[in-house]
Amino acid sequence: MTLESFYEGRNLQDYYIGKVTQVFRSNCIAQIDNHEMFANRSKFDKSFLPNTINYFVVVQSTAGVFLGEVFENKSSNIEMYENTEEDLKPGDNHTICIDTIAIMTPDSEKFELAGFNTLGITDKVYLATDEVYKLFMESLEFSREDEEPLPAFATYLNRTLADVTLKPSTLFNRHLLCVGATNSGKSTTALAILDKLINTRRKVLIIDPTGEYRDAFTNKEVTKLTLGVDTTISPSKISMDQWEKLFETENSSQGAVLAEAITSLRYMKKVGDDSYYSKVGANIDEVQSNLASVSKDDTDFNLELLPEQIQAESVCEPDRDNNYNFRYRYDALKANSNASLIQKIQYQMTNTRFLSFFSNDPGMYNLLDIVERFLQVPKASLYINASELGAAEGIGGMVVDLISNFVISQDNTCPFVFYIDEVHRYSKSRYSEKEFHGGLTLLAREGRRKGIFLYLTTQNPKDVSPVLFGQIGSMIIHRLMLNDDIRAVETHLDDFAIKHVRKLNQGEAILTSVNLLHNMFIQVRKSDRTQDNGTPLL
């Protein structure tokens, strides 16, 4: 492709800037010859502000056409543009420094990294149009040529005509994480991308802990579930590890007590008794024999009785007497130790939707049945609203872990994007350093081979599991203010981008990916869909 083809139908000389006068390994210096372009400010627009930096130029060279970015702008006389060319002094000059980014060789149709190719003295420099940069962005992607790109969800920062139209695999095939401080535009970006996925009939599974997307999609576009209102999960489907996460056990002893209590309730359900298993004064051998009879198929139990059952587990074995009378007696020390666990469980149950969610109500949807059906249906999307279960992180972490382990265990699933908002809610327990991300980490490591691609958002990247964070290949970074948060993402950015993370306005972001040759500074277009995330005025 030749330089003239970039400006087809236009006068090439209108875009001429000057000539290269100095060449370095990674950049060059060009002297401005076309002073009229810089003096006539009526020609200035968002794509071209020649008195600043960060705009793009193309350079005609013997090796091909280079694309460069202006990073320094220097004039020897600030009044030189107020005079005519006849009044210019011999020492007056205006130079720009250009960072060479990419090259298009004569026999190529797209840009490639410049590598060891360099510019030459007297090479001509021209202003790059939005079409040139759009071609550069299309050249950036390491994706399949036959893949249909998503509709534009953003524009290049300060270039309103250059759309960001990336292919789905560029964003998602190494998982996508969107980070940003409060009110930086993170949720708006998430909805803008979800909008393009839904409109193009890509499969999406959305878990919304706050309910802000509940009115964003129609019932025809997605199947909507509200946990605890129209959707339940049987207690028998929850693993012991997930119960521990849900009730946030502080140590292994509390976990053991919880497991023993659930086993006791499973036995009572097995024998058809609707009460809890009282053990004070009970024969030890008989109790142990009864509990041993609980098989792997006896999984159901009455969750409402769990606090009473944990209290009933506050027993110990007495010393042997001459009559070999082995009966449990009450243990005050264990009762005190179990009190905090009972209080946490009772607090969770104060949520009116808690017990209705963990039930076998035949008049409500079963969560795992709906998810299984979703996995097998092409071009179908599912929205799960978890806001009615309360703000406790334990419930959200358990639901995420449950669904993650379930979907990774299924075979022959249709590829889909798994979107989880505010993933930092599920990172750490308030009572221990135990990670909540066993299921998510498994998805991050093994999900791609099954066509499961994570799309996560968070305000606090440092709170995301390091194992999970290490699997992320693409990031959309909005404004971050804390040093710890910036350090968490700095390995994905170059020095120039790191310096600008604090300067990003609302809706502005840095898009970085292992599937791109170069980082992008973008301005996200707000979707027209309804989003319940407004900030009330004081």
Secondary structure as a PSIPRED ss2 file (coil, helix, strand):
# PSIPRED VFORMAT (PSIPRED V4.0)

   1 M C   1.000  0.000  0.000
   2 T C   1.000  0.000  0.000
   3 L H   0.000  1.000  0.000
   4 E H   0.000  1.000  0.000
   5 S H   0.000  1.000  0.000
   6 F H   0.000  1.000  0.000
   7 Y C   1.000  0.000  0.000
   8 E C   1.000  0.000  0.000
   9 G C   1.000  0.000  0.000
  10 R C   1.000  0.000  0.000
  11 N C   1.000  0.000  0.000
  12 L H   0.000  1.000  0.000
  13 Q H   0.000  1.000  0.000
  14 D H   0.000  1.000  0.000
  15 Y H   0.000  1.000  0.000
  16 Y E   0.000  0.000  1.000
  17 I E   0.000  0.000  1.000
  18 G E   0.000  0.000  1.000
  19 K E   0.000  0.000  1.000
  20 V E   0.000  0.000  1.000
  21 T E   0.000  0.000  1.000
  22 Q E   0.000  0.000  1.000
  23 V E   0.000  0.000  1.000
  24 F C   1.000  0.000  0.000
  25 R C   1.000  0.000  0.000
  26 S C   1.000  0.000  0.000
  27 N E   0.000  0.000  1.000
  28 C E   0.000  0.000  1.000
  29 I E   0.000  0.000  1.000
  30 A E   0.000  0.000  1.000
  31 Q E   0.000  0.000  1.000
  32 I E   0.000  0.000  1.000
  33 D C   1.000  0.000  0.000
  34 N C   1.000  0.000  0.000
  35 H H   0.000  1.000  0.000
  36 E H   0.000  1.000  0.000
  37 M H   0.000  1.000  0.000
  38 F H   0.000  1.000  0.000
  39 A H   0.000  1.000  0.000
  40 N C   1.000  0.000  0.000
  41 R H   0.000  1.000  0.000
  42 S H   0.000  1.000  0.000
  43 K H   0.000  1.000  0.000
  44 F C   1.000  0.000  0.000
  45 D E   0.000  0.000  1.000
  46 K C   1.000  0.000  0.000
  47 S C   1.000  0.000  0.000
  48 F E   0.000  0.000  1.000
  49 L C   1.000  0.000  0.000
  50 P C   1.000  0.000  0.000
  51 N C   1.000  0.000  0.000
  52 T C   1.000  0.000  0.000
  53 I C   1.000  0.000  0.000
  54 N C   1.000  0.000  0.000
  55 Y C   1.000  0.000  0.000
  56 F E   0.000  0.000  1.000
  57 V E   0.000  0.000  1.000
  58 V E   0.000  0.000  1.000
  59 V E   0.000  0.000  1.000
  60 Q E   0.000  0.000  1.000
  61 S E   0.000  0.000  1.000
  62 T C   1.000  0.000  0.000
  63 A C   1.000  0.000  0.000
  64 G E   0.000  0.000  1.000
  65 V E   0.000  0.000  1.000
  66 F E   0.000  0.000  1.000
  67 L E   0.000  0.000  1.000
  68 G E   0.000  0.000  1.000
  69 E E   0.000  0.000  1.000
  70 V E   0.000  0.000  1.000
  71 F E   0.000  0.000  1.000
  72 E E   0.000  0.000  1.000
  73 N E   0.000  0.000  1.000
  74 K E   0.000  0.000  1.000
  75 S E   0.000  0.000  1.000
  76 S C   1.000  0.000  0.000
  77 N C   1.000  0.000  0.000
  78 I C   1.000  0.000  0.000
  79 E C   1.000  0.000  0.000
  80 M H   0.000  1.000  0.000
  81 Y H   0.000  1.000  0.000
  82 E H   0.000  1.000  0.000
  83 N C   1.000  0.000  0.000
  84 T C   1.000  0.000  0.000
  85 E H   0.000  1.000  0.000
  86 E H   0.000  1.000  0.000
  87 D H   0.000  1.000  0.000
  88 L C   1.000  0.000  0.000
  89 K C   1.000  0.000  0.000
  90 P C   1.000  0.000  0.000
  91 G C   1.000  0.000  0.000
  92 D C   1.000  0.000  0.000
  93 N C   1.000  0.000  0.000
  94 H E   0.000  0.000  1.000
  95 T E   0.000  0.000  1.000
  96 I E   0.000  0.000  1.000
  97 C E   0.000  0.000  1.000
  98 I E   0.000  0.000  1.000
  99 D E   0.000  0.000  1.000
 100 T E   0.000  0.000  1.000
 101 I E   0.000  0.000  1.000
 102 A E   0.000  0.000  1.000
 103 I E   0.000  0.000  1.000
 104 M E   0.000  0.000  1.000
 105 T C   1.000  0.000  0.000
 106 P C   1.000  0.000  0.000
 107 D C   1.000  0.000  0.000
 108 S C   1.000  0.000  0.000
 109 E C   1.000  0.000  0.000
 110 K C   1.000  0.000  0.000
 111 F C   1.000  0.000  0.000
 112 E E   0.000  0.000  1.000
 113 L E   0.000  0.000  1.000
 114 A C   1.000  0.000  0.000
 115 G C   1.000  0.000  0.000
 116 F C   1.000  0.000  0.000
 117 N C   1.000  0.000  0.000
 118 T C   1.000  0.000  0.000
 119 L C   1.000  0.000  0.000
 120 G C   1.000  0.000  0.000
 121 I C   1.000  0.000  0.000
 122 T C   1.000  0.000  0.000
 123 D C   1.000  0.000  0.000
 124 K E   0.000  0.000  1.000
 125 V E   0.000  0.000  1.000
 126 Y E   0.000  0.000  1.000
 127 L E   0.000  0.000  1.000
 128 A C   1.000  0.000  0.000
 129 T C   1.000  0.000  0.000
 130 D H   0.000  1.000  0.000
 131 E H   0.000  1.000  0.000
 132 V H   0.000  1.000  0.000
 133 Y H   0.000  1.000  0.000
 134 K H   0.000  1.000  0.000
 135 L H   0.000  1.000  0.000
 136 F H   0.000  1.000  0.000
 137 M H   0.000  1.000  0.000
 138 E H   0.000  1.000  0.000
 139 S H   0.000  1.000  0.000
 140 L H   0.000  1.000  0.000
 141 E E   0.000  0.000  1.000
 142 F C   1.000  0.000  0.000
 143 S C   1.000  0.000  0.000
 144 R C   1.000  0.000  0.000
 145 E C   1.000  0.000  0.000
 146 D C   1.000  0.000  0.000
 147 E C   1.000  0.000  0.000
 148 E C   1.000  0.000  0.000
 149 P C   1.000  0.000  0.000
 150 L C   1.000  0.000  0.000
 151 P C   1.000  0.000  0.000
 152 A C   1.000  0.000  0.000
 153 F C   1.000  0.000  0.000
 154 A E   0.000  0.000  1.000
 155 T E   0.000  0.000  1.000
 156 Y E   0.000  0.000  1.000
 157 L C   1.000  0.000  0.000
 158 N C   1.000  0.000  0.000
 159 R E   0.000  0.000  1.000
 160 T E   0.000  0.000  1.000
 161 L E   0.000  0.000  1.000
 162 A E   0.000  0.000  1.000
 163 D E   0.000  0.000  1.000
 164 V E   0.000  0.000  1.000
 165 T C   1.000  0.000  0.000
 166 L C   1.000  0.000  0.000
 167 K C   1.000  0.000  0.000
 168 P H   0.000  1.000  0.000
 169 S H   0.000  1.000  0.000
 170 T H   0.000  1.000  0.000
 171 L H   0.000  1.000  0.000
 172 F H   0.000  1.000  0.000
 173 N C   1.000  0.000  0.000
 174 R C   1.000  0.000  0.000
 175 H C   1.000  0.000  0.000
 176 L E   0.000  0.000  1.000
 177 L E   0.000  0.000  1.000
 178 C E   0.000  0.000  1.000
 179 V E   0.000  0.000  1.000
 180 G C   1.000  0.000  0.000
 181 A C   1.000  0.000  0.000
 182 T C   1.000  0.000  0.000
 183 N C   1.000  0.000  0.000
 184 S C   1.000  0.000  0.000
 185 G C   1.000  0.000  0.000
 186 K H   0.000  1.000  0.000
 187 S H   0.000  1.000  0.000
 188 T H   0.000  1.000  0.000
 189 T H   0.000  1.000  0.000
 190 A H   0.000  1.000  0.000
 191 L H   0.000  1.000  0.000
 192 A H   0.000  1.000  0.000
 193 I H   0.000  1.000  0.000
 194 L H   0.000  1.000  0.000
 195 D H   0.000  1.000  0.000
 196 K H   0.000  1.000  0.000
 197 L H   0.000  1.000  0.000
 198 I H   0.000  1.000  0.000
 199 N H   0.000  1.000  0.000
 200 T C   1.000  0.000  0.000
 201 R C   1.000  0.000  0.000
 202 R C   1.000  0.000  0.000
 203 K C   1.000  0.000  0.000
 204 V E   0.000  0.000  1.000
 205 L E   0.000  0.000  1.000
 206 I E   0.000  0.000  1.000
 207 I E   0.000  0.000  1.000
 208 D E   0.000  0.000  1.000
 209 P C   1.000  0.000  0.000
 210 T C   1.000  0.000  0.000
 211 G C   1.000  0.000  0.000
 212 E C   1.000  0.000  0.000
 213 Y C   1.000  0.000  0.000
 214 R C   1.000  0.000  0.000
 215 D C   1.000  0.000  0.000
 216 A C   1.000  0.000  0.000
 217 F C   1.000  0.000  0.000
 218 T C   1.000  0.000  0.000
 219 N C   1.000  0.000  0.000
 220 K C   1.000  0.000  0.000
 221 E C   1.000  0.000  0.000
 222 V C   1.000  0.000  0.000
 223 T E   0.000  0.000  1.000
 224 K E   0.000  0.000  1.000
 225 L E   0.000  0.000  1.000
 226 T E   0.000  0.000  1.000
 227 L E   0.000  0.000  1.000
 228 G C   1.000  0.000  0.000
 229 V C   1.000  0.000  0.000
 230 D C   1.000  0.000  0.000
 231 T E   0.000  0.000  1.000
 232 T E   0.000  0.000  1.000
 233 I E   0.000  0.000  1.000
 234 S C   1.000  0.000  0.000
 235 P H   0.000  1.000  0.000
 236 S H   0.000  1.000  0.000
 237 K H   0.000  1.000  0.000
 238 I C   1.000  0.000  0.000
 239 S C   1.000  0.000  0.000
 240 M H   0.000  1.000  0.000
 241 D H   0.000  1.000  0.000
 242 Q H   0.000  1.000  0.000
 243 W H   0.000  1.000  0.000
 244 E H   0.000  1.000  0.000
 245 K H   0.000  1.000  0.000
 246 L H   0.000  1.000  0.000
 247 F H   0.000  1.000  0.000
 248 E C   1.000  0.000  0.000
 249 T C   1.000  0.000  0.000
 250 E C   1.000  0.000  0.000
 251 N C   1.000  0.000  0.000
 252 S H   0.000  1.000  0.000
 253 S H   0.000  1.000  0.000
 254 Q H   0.000  1.000  0.000
 255 G H   0.000  1.000  0.000
 256 A H   0.000  1.000  0.000
 257 V H   0.000  1.000  0.000
 258 L H   0.000  1.000  0.000
 259 A H   0.000  1.000  0.000
 260 E H   0.000  1.000  0.000
 261 A H   0.000  1.000  0.000
 262 I H   0.000  1.000  0.000
 263 T H   0.000  1.000  0.000
 264 S H   0.000  1.000  0.000
 265 L H   0.000  1.000  0.000
 266 R H   0.000  1.000  0.000
 267 Y H   0.000  1.000  0.000
 268 M H   0.000  1.000  0.000
 269 K H   0.000  1.000  0.000
 270 K H   0.000  1.000  0.000
 271 V C   1.000  0.000  0.000
 272 G C   1.000  0.000  0.000
 273 D C   1.000  0.000  0.000
 274 D C   1.000  0.000  0.000
 275 S C   1.000  0.000  0.000
 276 Y C   1.000  0.000  0.000
 277 Y C   1.000  0.000  0.000
 278 S C   1.000  0.000  0.000
 279 K C   1.000  0.000  0.000
 280 V C   1.000  0.000  0.000
 281 G C   1.000  0.000  0.000
 282 A C   1.000  0.000  0.000
 283 N E   0.000  0.000  1.000
 284 I H   0.000  1.000  0.000
 285 D H   0.000  1.000  0.000
 286 E H   0.000  1.000  0.000
 287 V H   0.000  1.000  0.000
 288 Q H   0.000  1.000  0.000
 289 S H   0.000  1.000  0.000
 290 N H   0.000  1.000  0.000
 291 L H   0.000  1.000  0.000
 292 A H   0.000  1.000  0.000
 293 S C   1.000  0.000  0.000
 294 V C   1.000  0.000  0.000
 295 S C   1.000  0.000  0.000
 296 K C   1.000  0.000  0.000
 297 D C   1.000  0.000  0.000
 298 D C   1.000  0.000  0.000
 299 T C   1.000  0.000  0.000
 300 D C   1.000  0.000  0.000
 301 F C   1.000  0.000  0.000
 302 N C   1.000  0.000  0.000
 303 L H   0.000  1.000  0.000
 304 E H   0.000  1.000  0.000
 305 L H   0.000  1.000  0.000
 306 L H   0.000  1.000  0.000
 307 P H   0.000  1.000  0.000
 308 E H   0.000  1.000  0.000
 309 Q H   0.000  1.000  0.000
 310 I H   0.000  1.000  0.000
 311 Q H   0.000  1.000  0.000
 312 A H   0.000  1.000  0.000
 313 E C   1.000  0.000  0.000
 314 S C   1.000  0.000  0.000
 315 V E   0.000  0.000  1.000
 316 C E   0.000  0.000  1.000
 317 E C   1.000  0.000  0.000
 318 P C   1.000  0.000  0.000
 319 D C   1.000  0.000  0.000
 320 R C   1.000  0.000  0.000
 321 D C   1.000  0.000  0.000
 322 N C   1.000  0.000  0.000
 323 N C   1.000  0.000  0.000
 324 Y C   1.000  0.000  0.000
 325 N C   1.000  0.000  0.000
 326 F C   1.000  0.000  0.000
 327 R E   0.000  0.000  1.000
 328 Y C   1.000  0.000  0.000
 329 R E   0.000  0.000  1.000
 330 Y E   0.000  0.000  1.000
 331 D C   1.000  0.000  0.000
 332 A H   0.000  1.000  0.000
 333 L H   0.000  1.000  0.000
 334 K H   0.000  1.000  0.000
 335 A H   0.000  1.000  0.000
 336 N H   0.000  1.000  0.000
 337 S H   0.000  1.000  0.000
 338 N H   0.000  1.000  0.000
 339 A H   0.000  1.000  0.000
 340 S H   0.000  1.000  0.000
 341 L H   0.000  1.000  0.000
 342 I H   0.000  1.000  0.000
 343 Q H   0.000  1.000  0.000
 344 K H   0.000  1.000  0.000
 345 I H   0.000  1.000  0.000
 346 Q H   0.000  1.000  0.000
 347 Y H   0.000  1.000  0.000
 348 Q H   0.000  1.000  0.000
 349 M H   0.000  1.000  0.000
 350 T C   1.000  0.000  0.000
 351 N C   1.000  0.000  0.000
 352 T C   1.000  0.000  0.000
 353 R C   1.000  0.000  0.000
 354 F H   0.000  1.000  0.000
 355 L H   0.000  1.000  0.000
 356 S H   0.000  1.000  0.000
 357 F H   0.000  1.000  0.000
 358 F E   0.000  0.000  1.000
 359 S C   1.000  0.000  0.000
 360 N C   1.000  0.000  0.000
 361 D C   1.000  0.000  0.000
 362 P C   1.000  0.000  0.000
 363 G C   1.000  0.000  0.000
 364 M C   1.000  0.000  0.000
 365 Y E   0.000  0.000  1.000
 366 N E   0.000  0.000  1.000
 367 L H   0.000  1.000  0.000
 368 L H   0.000  1.000  0.000
 369 D H   0.000  1.000  0.000
 370 I H   0.000  1.000  0.000
 371 V H   0.000  1.000  0.000
 372 E H   0.000  1.000  0.000
 373 R H   0.000  1.000  0.000
 374 F H   0.000  1.000  0.000
 375 L H   0.000  1.000  0.000
 376 Q H   0.000  1.000  0.000
 377 V C   1.000  0.000  0.000
 378 P C   1.000  0.000  0.000
 379 K C   1.000  0.000  0.000
 380 A C   1.000  0.000  0.000
 381 S C   1.000  0.000  0.000
 382 L E   0.000  0.000  1.000
 383 Y E   0.000  0.000  1.000
 384 I E   0.000  0.000  1.000
 385 N E   0.000  0.000  1.000
 386 A C   1.000  0.000  0.000
 387 S H   0.000  1.000  0.000
 388 E H   0.000  1.000  0.000
 389 L H   0.000  1.000  0.000
 390 G C   1.000  0.000  0.000
 391 A C   1.000  0.000  0.000
 392 A C   1.000  0.000  0.000
 393 E H   0.000  1.000  0.000
 394 G H   0.000  1.000  0.000
 395 I H   0.000  1.000  0.000
 396 G H   0.000  1.000  0.000
 397 G H   0.000  1.000  0.000
 398 M H   0.000  1.000  0.000
 399 V H   0.000  1.000  0.000
 400 V H   0.000  1.000  0.000
 401 D H   0.000  1.000  0.000
 402 L H   0.000  1.000  0.000
 403 I H   0.000  1.000  0.000
 404 S H   0.000  1.000  0.000
 405 N H   0.000  1.000  0.000
 406 F H   0.000  1.000  0.000
 407 V H   0.000  1.000  0.000
 408 I H   0.000  1.000  0.000
 409 S H   0.000  1.000  0.000
 410 Q C   1.000  0.000  0.000
 411 D C   1.000  0.000  0.000
 412 N C   1.000  0.000  0.000
 413 T C   1.000  0.000  0.000
 414 C C   1.000  0.000  0.000
 415 P C   1.000  0.000  0.000
 416 F E   0.000  0.000  1.000
 417 V E   0.000  0.000  1.000
 418 F E   0.000  0.000  1.000
 419 Y E   0.000  0.000  1.000
 420 I E   0.000  0.000  1.000
 421 D C   1.000  0.000  0.000
 422 E C   1.000  0.000  0.000
 423 V H   0.000  1.000  0.000
 424 H H   0.000  1.000  0.000
 425 R H   0.000  1.000  0.000
 426 Y H   0.000  1.000  0.000
 427 S C   1.000  0.000  0.000
 428 K E   0.000  0.000  1.000
 429 S C   1.000  0.000  0.000
 430 R C   1.000  0.000  0.000
 431 Y C   1.000  0.000  0.000
 432 S C   1.000  0.000  0.000
 433 E C   1.000  0.000  0.000
 434 K C   1.000  0.000  0.000
 435 E E   0.000  0.000  1.000
 436 F C   1.000  0.000  0.000
 437 H C   1.000  0.000  0.000
 438 G H   0.000  1.000  0.000
 439 G H   0.000  1.000  0.000
 440 L H   0.000  1.000  0.000
 441 T H   0.000  1.000  0.000
 442 L H   0.000  1.000  0.000
 443 L H   0.000  1.000  0.000
 444 A H   0.000  1.000  0.000
 445 R H   0.000  1.000  0.000
 446 E H   0.000  1.000  0.000
 447 G H   0.000  1.000  0.000
 448 R H   0.000  1.000  0.000
 449 R H   0.000  1.000  0.000
 450 K H   0.000  1.000  0.000
 451 G C   1.000  0.000  0.000
 452 I E   0.000  0.000  1.000
 453 F E   0.000  0.000  1.000
 454 L E   0.000  0.000  1.000
 455 Y E   0.000  0.000  1.000
 456 L E   0.000  0.000  1.000
 457 T E   0.000  0.000  1.000
 458 T E   0.000  0.000  1.000
 459 Q C   1.000  0.000  0.000
 460 N C   1.000  0.000  0.000
 461 P H   0.000  1.000  0.000
 462 K H   0.000  1.000  0.000
 463 D H   0.000  1.000  0.000
 464 V C   1.000  0.000  0.000
 465 S C   1.000  0.000  0.000
 466 P H   0.000  1.000  0.000
 467 V H   0.000  1.000  0.000
 468 L H   0.000  1.000  0.000
 469 F H   0.000  1.000  0.000
 470 G C   1.000  0.000  0.000
 471 Q C   1.000  0.000  0.000
 472 I C   1.000  0.000  0.000
 473 G C   1.000  0.000  0.000
 474 S E   0.000  0.000  1.000
 475 M E   0.000  0.000  1.000
 476 I E   0.000  0.000  1.000
 477 I E   0.000  0.000  1.000
 478 H C   1.000  0.000  0.000
 479 R C   1.000  0.000  0.000
 480 L C   1.000  0.000  0.000
 481 M C   1.000  0.000  0.000
 482 L C   1.000  0.000  0.000
 483 N H   0.000  1.000  0.000
 484 D H   0.000  1.000  0.000
 485 D H   0.000  1.000  0.000
 486 I H   0.000  1.000  0.000
 487 R H   0.000  1.000  0.000
 488 A H   0.000  1.000  0.000
 489 V H   0.000  1.000  0.000
 490 E H   0.000  1.000  0.000
 491 T H   0.000  1.000  0.000
 492 H H   0.000  1.000  0.000
 493 L C   1.000  0.000  0.000
 494 D C   1.000  0.000  0.000
 495 D H   0.000  1.000  0.000
 496 F H   0.000  1.000  0.000
 497 A H   0.000  1.000  0.000
 498 I H   0.000  1.000  0.000
 499 K H   0.000  1.000  0.000
 500 H H   0.000  1.000  0.000
 501 V H   0.000  1.000  0.000
 502 R H   0.000  1.000  0.000
 503 K H   0.000  1.000  0.000
 504 L C   1.000  0.000  0.000
 505 N C   1.000  0.000  0.000
 506 Q C   1.000  0.000  0.000
 507 G C   1.000  0.000  0.000
 508 E E   0.000  0.000  1.000
 509 A E   0.000  0.000  1.000
 510 I E   0.000  0.000  1.000
 511 L E   0.000  0.000  1.000
 512 T E   0.000  0.000  1.000
 513 S E   0.000  0.000  1.000
 514 V C   1.000  0.000  0.000
 515 N C   1.000  0.000  0.000
 516 L E   0.000  0.000  1.000
 517 L C   1.000  0.000  0.000
 518 H C   1.000  0.000  0.000
 519 N C   1.000  0.000  0.000
 520 M E   0.000  0.000  1.000
 521 F E   0.000  0.000  1.000
 522 I E   0.000  0.000  1.000
 523 Q E   0.000  0.000  1.000
 524 V E   0.000  0.000  1.000
 525 R C   1.000  0.000  0.000
 526 K C   1.000  0.000  0.000
 527 S C   1.000  0.000  0.000
 528 D C   1.000  0.000  0.000
 529 R C   1.000  0.000  0.000
 530 T C   1.000  0.000  0.000
 531 Q C   1.000  0.000  0.000
 532 D C   1.000  0.000  0.000
 533 N C   1.000  0.000  0.000
 534 G C   1.000  0.000  0.000
 535 T C   1.000  0.000  0.000
 536 P C   1.000  0.000  0.000
 537 L C   1.000  0.000  0.000
 538 L C   1.000  0.000  0.000
